[in-house]
């Protein structure tokens, strides 16, 4: 999202492509986890997070965790991966909710102390 081709492909366009890949591969734990990591890294990147967190919030219903194909007797590893994926997708959803309500998550560490001092307590 912030690579050397950012002039050719906007962060929102790349986000759309990543969502398509995510939805098409819900039964693949590796791709599911990698996509959630890409979303998380994009939200942590100061240069692109303001461009993508609103889009992520609008499409949070597409942030599904890993869904294994087998429904019967599922092994412990598969249950663990599904649980971690569920927690990670919930974390991304919560992160986008907070980012949409306040811009504290889109500030650099150098500017945080100034911002925190000026906050009103309620």
Residue, then its C-alpha position, 0 to 999 in steps of 0.5 A: x500500500x505504500x510501496x514504490x508503485x504508489x503513484x500507479x495504484x492508490x492505497x484504496x485500490x490496493x485495499x480493494x484488491x486485498x479484500x477480494x483476495x481475503x474473501x476468496x480465500x477464507x478457507x486458507x489460513x495462510x492467506x487469511x492471516x497474511x491479509x490481516x497482517x497487511x491490514x494491521x501494518x497498513x493501519x500502523x503506517x502513518x503515511x497510509x492509515x488515514x487513507x484506509x481506515x475509513x474504507x476498512x470501517x465501511x467494509x468491516x463486515x468483510x473482515x471474516x476470520x479463517x473458516x476451515x472447510x471441515x466441520x466435523x472432527x476438527x484437530x486442535x491446530x485448526x481450532x487454534x488457528x481459527x481462534x487466533x484468526x477470529x481474535x485478530x479480525x476482531x482486533x482490526x475491527x476495534x482498531x478501525x473503530x477507534x481510528x474513526x473516532x479519534x486521530x490519536x492512532x494516526x499520529x507519530x510518536x513525536x507528536x503524541x505528547x503534545x496531543x495528549x497534553x491538549x486533551x480535555x478530561x471528561 
